[in-house]
């Protein structure tokens, strides 16, 4: 019997990726040539063989639902358990819950029906390859009430600023949870706790008018709960702004990052039936990631190219992220640009952004 | 079962001896093609795109890879409530058991399978060819002629004609004679091995042929002549488009090379006629700063640090620094070390090529396509020659 179930809670993730999140939530933003951000947490959950996974979303979830379907791509289209997408369709007139507690209160059946006794919670902004079963075993060994996953980061970046930090004692128990910018132990927005304790705390929080489970239960009760810290050492990127999206996309061109994210375990995504990419005689491609279905006749340098992109002869793409099905016509030049899906760029157009502040082109534009 | 207008029967039991080592442990229809596909993806995708939702796949030789590859058929949208894909290996019956004795025998032994759908027509396909074809358009032609059998044909040159089964027709494309590999061909209409029969008529002839002890139970050699002798109406259906038999190492290599021109004769990127395949779900390919890629097809999961020119790379291939690959087909998960030279070769799945190996240069016969796997000796180290 499976002892662990999963929750992906997107409720407090801010959509700060400008044009990329005007019409989709952050979890649905395309990343790394052929994935969406949510694929990474779903793949980790798939690998951990969870009984069921509930996805709590509040807004802009259309493209996310289209991407997830019945969960088949993550082997989550199961007769028992599997993937549950739980948007805010709740109509209880006596409901007094607020914040993310609304999700938990209105979906109590999802938790109660599952036979799993423990729950792993995660967001979607921290890209990682955490072995959730290993975290779970650690949680049991430690006899903890709650286990939080963190990574000690040598060189903190601006995108780490909004992340919570963990202070730990010599037994790796969490003594303080705060947001001090210069502290290295970045919390990965992943925690495990027993279902029974979770449901008790949900009820208590609602009765006391609380609105944010993590802050009002775990952060406030750090002295009353035994909170363990699990240190993760693998690939990690935080994507919570346009700048961090752009930077981490291009960082994947470094071998240690590419291999760190993809080498050990496959990342699953919605399958598209594209032919392999075809390079024409005139193609010149260096230091780039390229997905399938592309036809490339131009020059591509230090860029991330998604599925089905056409780059015609003489076109030049430098330090850019070009999403699915874009067409770049002859002799167009693009530098430091993020191009959302289905953009058509005509011949000889020149688009240059700043290397720190990329120029973003919204979905389906014709230029 | 719900009645179907037409069901497809795909003959996928062939060994394909002329593909040598490539079919050592898998059937010919499971052989890789075009950077991501297996040959059988083409007829299965054609069925799916033509709206044919019931396909029996007849297997016999080394079926393990093929069976697990087809699975429940979801990759070709053939996992249907009514119909779908059915794998049909030979089975034991009341009066004993034997292998499928020929192409017609394979259908004869599955009469009960076809009968369940009570179809008007049956489409017979083989898993040996690379082509995109709308079988529904062929069915409309077949119905408009009220034919008992329609055979898809492609116009070949007179020199080539003696390598094919040739159909001799009148001006109206009505077939009066079938000649298997004629020394002196009278026509250039070659059978593509794609047939539509009225099921009632085919059924009768299969029963008749099945009882003949001296028959080879083959569609071309036995069933078609039998039907012609019975004055059934048989028509040729002219197909225009790309069609290749990939039955030999050379023809498989050539068909792969056909994909590499800037305007390839077979468009694999057509959103209205996708070729579906089981997706190995690999990360995007990485082309390193020192790499060079041109006139080639590269699949996801590849890491390219060397030079790849006029070649096809399947998924998960790694090419080390300083290596140069030209005019070659590199099958899945091949690991190529540094400073390797590969020219005009097919490298089998999972082969490891160590640093400084040279394959295919100074060969005795320039036309020969080398087939390399982990057992082959046709490579030599050039470590002695400093590169």
Interface residues (C-beta under 8 A of the other chain):
Chain A: X32 X33 X34 X253 X255 X258 X261 X262 X266 X267 X268 X269 X271 X272 X273 X274 X275 X276 X277 X278 X279 X280 X281 X282 X283 X284 X285 X286 X287 X288 X289 X290 X291 X292 X293 X295 X297 X300 X304 X305 X308
Chain B: X34 X35 X36 X75 X259 X260 X262 X264 X268 X269 X274 X275 X276 X277 X279 X281 X282 X283 X284 X285 X286 X287 X288 X289 X290 X291 X292 X293 X294 X295 X296 X297 X298 X299 X300 X312 X313 X314 X315
